[in-house]
Amino acid sequence: MHAAFESASAAAIPITFVSKATWDSVQAGLAAPAQRFAQANGFVAKPGQCLTVPAADGAIAQVLFGLDEPASPRFDPFRPGQLPGLLPPGLYRFATAPHDTRLAALAFALGCYRFSRYRKADAPDVRLVPPDGVDIAAISRIANAVTLARDLINTPANDMGPAELEAAARDLAAGYDTGFNCIVGDELMKRNFPLIHAVGMASSRAPRLIDFTWGDPAHPKVTLVGKGVCFDTGGVDLKSATGMLLMKKDMGGAANILALALMIMDAGLKVRLRVLIPAVENSVAGNAFRPLDVFPSRKGPTVEIGNTDAEGRLVLADALALADEEAPDLLIDMGTLTGAARVALGPDLPPFYTNDDALAADVARHARQENDPLWRLPLWQPYDAWLDSKVADINNAPSGGFAGSITCALFMQRFVDAETRWLHADIYGWTPSAKPARPEGGECQAARALYKLLSERYG
């Protein structure tokens, strides 16, 4: 059970959820002193407003907490995730039902997260009695996976290079019955992963391809691929100082894939899981790959480098080609790939792409239900011509600047067989400013929605 939860106790302090629509009736049911206390403190059930109501002996009698109206354009089912940062230490319980009790319990656990590797940042000393009817083991599984993703992304690149990312994957895999393999450095060339090698060869920290499998080989094959660029300078096409500032998070795709793998393995889904993470550092040195260089790919097509800062799609291309060789039933990749996706949809709403309309509908449904937003963008085939090169089979970064997230997805589609059921998510992996249950910093995006999709199909 996640540390945010504790078994039922008669001493648990009740939390009463109210909204502006219900406040009058809730207030009428309070004892007269509590009514006067609420009025004196200006409590009007605004979303996120929290009031601890004292008992006659000075202890906390109950907590009043304001929720959004479901019809509000700003409605957030994660609003209860603010509670851990507002409540005094203690054990609490839900006295009334929030809009979605399961998501409220998850939000409470996610709101307890603190990143404390480098300075003291104690998690709030608050615990919640598991609400009736909520599968707290499932909630804990998801919360632990989110913590894993956030910790990996928040760790700076000096402590989270390709070798450290491999170690994190090994630690995760060691907790389950997995087969683990890693191809490192020049061995990548010998094993035909030229694009992964090209991107990572300028760093003193050797590039690698992390590869582990789990589950019954007779079960449907589900393969997860995550972009593990542990720091991205942009390469020879150097980023600005501002553009480089958050590039410790450029392995966010790998972090989220590991979080998804944790959920799958811990739940024992009936799949044969494979996880592939190309882990590199895109650095600048005398042997760095350059604009207009041409490299072969694992799948065969030659790739002209239009921009060295479009490196994520290169390492994913070789990993996707490997994944596709065993014809998985479902192939999913995630990466922090394009600024164009952020310009189009912002940091909170990652686009996803797929060649399967039924899969897209299921993903959208689960994204809504899990409060894990995703928005489908098209694999618009007329733009595929923009990837043409005059000297190679394909260019990794077409000029013009239009539809950057779509052309990135089209580039990667070239390395997946047309018959493969494939989904690509262009995530941000970061919360720029704190929201309920989502502190500023590294974030788990898309993984919760995709886990629910996989649970429905293979549970």
Buried (B, 14 or more C-beta within 10 A) or exposed (E): EBEBBBEEEEEBBBBBBBBBEBBEEBBEEBEEEBBEBBEEEEBEBBBBBBBBBEEEEEEBBBBBBBBBBEEEEEEBBBBBBBBBBBBEEBBBBBBBEBBBBBBBBBBBBBBBBBBEEEEEEEEBEBBBBBBEEBEBEBBBBBBBBBBBBBBBBBBEBEEBBBBBBBEBBBEBBEEBEBEBEBBBBEBBBEBBBBBBBBBBBBBEBBBBBBBBBBBEEEBBBBBBBBBBBBBBBBBBBEBEEEBBEBBBBBBBBBBBBBBBBBBBBBBEBBBBBBBBBBBBBBBBEEEBBEBEBEBBBBBEBBBBBBBBBBBBBBBBBBBBBBBBEEEBBBBBBBBBBBEBBBEBBEBBBBBBBBBBEEBBEBBBBBBEBBBBBBBBBEBEEEBBEBBEBEEBBBBBBBEEEEBBBBBBBBBBBBBBBEEBBBBBBBBBBBBBEBBBBBBEBBBBBBBBBBBBBBBEBBE
